[in-house]
Amino acid sequence: MNYWIAKSEPSVYSWDTFVAEGRSAWTGVRSAEARNNLQAMKLGDRVGYYHSNEGKAVVGLAVVVREAYPDPTAEGDPRWVVVDLAPLAPLPRSVSLAQFKADEALKESKLVKQGRLSVTPLTGAQFARMCELGGYAEP
């Protein structure tokens, strides 16, 4: 299994909206590196749902439910892809960017090192630490 962070501004697509809809295509990614990360996602991979700009924190966990396919918002440009995500669980405590920067296990994560990237990988250890800080334990 692989682990990721996917970012969305809460004013554009919040965790609450995501939960209410129950599933979403992760559209609109136009960075080659973030696109490559989407292409690397596999069914069942876990994803931290990060509220960017407003909040700057991981607020929930999602799961990849459909692997990469053409982005319908890319006007036929085959370079861009989406994956489908479904909400898994809210984090009891959000994990802020400041916590990532201060935590020994997280400070080298791509979220910290490449802060503008909209989809970033995490190691298994980083994901586990993020979940621990967020008060979440896999059932």
Secondary structure, DSSP 8 states (H G I E B T S, - for coil): --EEEEEE-TTTS-HHHHHHHS-EE------HHHHHHHHH--TT-EEEEEETTTT-EEEEEEEEEEEEEE-TTSTT-TT-EEEEEEEEEEEEEEEEHHHHHH-TTTTTSHHHHTTT-SEEEE-HHHHHHHHHHTT----
